[in-house]
């Protein structure tokens, strides 16, 4: 199966992610005989992966994104989805990897969170949106996640912890072909699927290295500033989260997988000093009203 067909299948995902409420709507969708529903389902498609290439990043990313989507449904609000997607796309276009096929979506989950997957997938929870008051804050958080993708933090973590046999040969479409005449995946593929799902779960449950998070904070601040937003959007969100009760159930997972908020703000200080020297603070936008109207309909 050709690389162009692989890309064709993956290029459908940004439209489908926003349009559907879950992955069920992808079932039965075929492109030249390839089941796209299975393509984005980690439980049916992950086999041996090989050469370190963008194609591998896209396949790992699509399957990782499907696992993240399984944790919470997409928010059933097309206007909010479109707004967050537009802000995310603008931020991503000002990153070091604007050519990626970026996808942004809001998960209907009251916990505070934002997640990135390899290949350009970024999710933010409705609980995180509820803690923000401006578009600059939204842009700062999305830019942090974009920075993770740009630096391939999650991809490297997944590859680093994968067993030698799990990500060895890129043969996803061979699995598709073998499953075309079978009602269920072969046992060996099921074993690899389970290993991959456990691997991804461990990476996201444990969180990235502190250095990766600090780097994403700094890069995110630069990307958001480059996009024209107030540099301190991310810092404002972090300060808001720090003011919450630290035993708040909606905040516990966020605190578990990220460094101490005070440490993050301290590490960010040199970046902000640098940006302050370069930029005219008066020309940077916070867009408070536009955010509040777009998210909740209130001015």
N, C-alpha and C positions, 0 to 999 in steps of 0.2 A: 504494500500500500504506500502511496507516495507521501512525501512530506507536505506537499501542497494540500492534500486531502486532510491530513492531520490538522493543518492550520485552518482549513475551511470549517472543520467541526468546532474547533475552539473559538473561532471568530463569532459563532452564533451565541456564545454564552453571555456577553454583556446584555443583549436584548432579552434573553430568556430569564436572566437573574432578576431583572427589574419587573418583567411582565408577570412572572409566576409567583404564587404564594409558597411554593415548595418545589421539590424536585420531581414530584409525580407528573407534572405536566409535560415532562420531557420524554416520558415513556412512549415508545412506538415511533419517535421521530427518527427518520432515516435519511442519510445522505449517501447516495450511491451504494446502498446496501449496508451502510454502517449505522448501527443503533447509537444515536447521540445520547440517549438516556443512559446507556451503559457506559459511554465514553466518560460522562461526568460522575459516574457512580464508582467510588473507590471500592465498594464491596463486590463489584463485578468486573472491574477492568484492570486493576494493578497487577502487573506481572513483573518480569525482570526488566530492569532499566539499565541503560548503558552509557554511551558517550556523553561527557559533560558538555551539553549544548543547550541552546535556548529551547529546542524542542523538548528536551528532558525537563527543563524548568517549567514549561507550559503544562506538560502532562502531570508532573508532580503537583503543580499549583492547582490544576483543575480538580484533581482528586482530593487534595487537602481542603480546598474550598468546599467541596461537597460534604466533607466531614464536619466542617465548621457550620455549614448550613443545617446539618442534621441536629445541631444543638438547640436551635431556636428557629421559628418560622420568620419569614420576611414580614416586615411591617406592612399591613394592608392599607397603605396610604400613598397612592401614586404621586401626589403632589410633593410630599416630603421626600419620597425616593428620588424624584426628578431633581429636586433642589439639592440634595446632598450629592447626587451624582454630578451635577453641574459644577459644584464647588470642588469636588474631588478631581474631576477631569481638568479643571483649570490649574489646580495645584500640581497635578501630575505632569502637565505640559510644561511646567516650570522646573521640573526635576531633571536629573541627569539621564533619565530613561523615558523621554516623552514618546518614543516609538512603540512602547509596549501597548498591548490591547488592554487598557485598564478597565476595571469593573468596581463600582462602588455600590453598596447596598446597606440598608438599615435593617437590623434584626429586631424583632418584637420581643425584647427582653429587658426587664426592669433593672437588671444588674448593670453596674458601670463597666463598660468595656469597649475596646476597639481592637481589631485583629487584622493582620495582614497574612496573605499566603503567597508563595512564590508565583511569579508570572504576572502580577498586577492585580490581585484580588484584595480588596479592602472592605471590611465590615465594621460598622459601628452600631452600638445598641441604642435603643430608644431611651434606656436609662442614662446613658452618657449624654445624649442630646438634652435631656431634662436638666442636666447640671450646667448647661451653657447658656450664655446670654448674648452672644454676638457671632457673626459670621467669621470674624478673625479667630475666635476660639475654636470654632469648627474646623477652619482651615489649618490651624496649628496642630490639632489632633490628627487630622487626615494626613498632613505633611509628615508627621512622625511615622505613621504607618507606611506612607509612600517611601520614606527613607529606609525602612526595613527592607522593602522590596528592592530598591535601588542597590542596596549593599548586599542583597541576597542572604540576609541573616538567617531566615527560617530555612531556606534551601540548604545552606551550609550545615545547619544543625541537623536537618533530616539526613543529609548525605553522610555526615560524620558519624551518626549513631546507627545507620543502617548496616545490616550484616552484609558480608561480601556477596552473598548470593541474591539479595533482595533487589538491589539496584545495579545489576550487572549488565543486562542486555535490554535495549529498548525494543520491546516486542509487543506493544499494546495491541496493535492491529492484528497480530497473529492470534492473540487471545480472542479478538472479535471474530475472526474467521473460524476459529475452532468452536466457538460458542454458537455460531450461526446454525449448526446442525445438532445442537444439544440444548436441552431445556434447562440445564444447570451447569455452572462452571466445573471444570475438572477439580478433583480434590487438591492437587498440587497448587492450582491457582488460588483456591480458597485459603490454603495455608499462607500463601504470600499475601493475600488480601488482608487476612487477620493480622499478620505481622506488620504490614504497612499501617493499618488503622491503629494498632497499639503504639507504634513508633510515633506517629503524628500526635496521638493523645498524650504521650509522655512529653514530647517537645513543648506542647502548648500548656500542659498542666504544670510543668516545671518552670517554664519561662526561659527567656534567653539570658545569655551572660550579661552581667551588669554593664560591661563595656559596650556591648551592642546597644543596650537601651540608652546609655549616655550619648553614643554616637548618633542614634536616631533622633534624640532630642535636639542635638546641635544642628544636624543636617536639616531636620524638620523646620527649625526656626529660620534657617537660611532660605529654604525653599518657599516657606510662607511669605517671607519678606520679599523675595524675588517676585512672587505673584502679586505683590502690592498690598498685602495685609499687614496690620500692626504686628511687629515682631513678637510682642509679648502675649499673643493669643494663647499659646501653649502654657506659658507660665501662669496666666490667669486661671486657666482650667485646673492646673495642678494646685494652685493656692486654694481654689474653691473646694477641691477634693480633700485637701488637708484640713479644711475647716469643718468637714463632716465628722460625725462620731466615728472613730476608727473601728468600732465594732459593729457598724452598720452592715447588715447582711448583704446589701447591694454592693458594698465596697470591698468585701473581704477577698474575693478572687483577684480583683485588680491589685490590691496591696500585696497579695501572695506572689504574683508573677512579675512584679516590678520592683526596682530598688526603692528605698525610702524616699518619700517625696521631698523632704528637706535636702537630702543629698543630691537629688536630681536638680533642684533649683540652684544649689551651690555649683554644681558642675556646669550648669547653663550660663552662669554669670559671665565668664570670659567671652562666650559667643555673643551675648547681648551687648557687652561693651564694644566688641568689634562692630556689630551691626549699627550701634548708635553712632559710631564715628563715621560710618559710610552713608547712612540714610538720613533723610529729613523726616523726623517723626511726624510732622504735621501732614505729610503727604500720604501716610499709611492709613489704611481703612480698617475700621472695626465693624461697621455695618450692623449695628445692634438692631435697629428697627426691622431691617430686611430679614434678619434671622428670626426674630420673634414672630413676625407675620408669617413667614414661610413654614416655621415649625409648628406653631400653635394657633396662628390666625389672630394673635393679639399684638397690638402696636406697642 
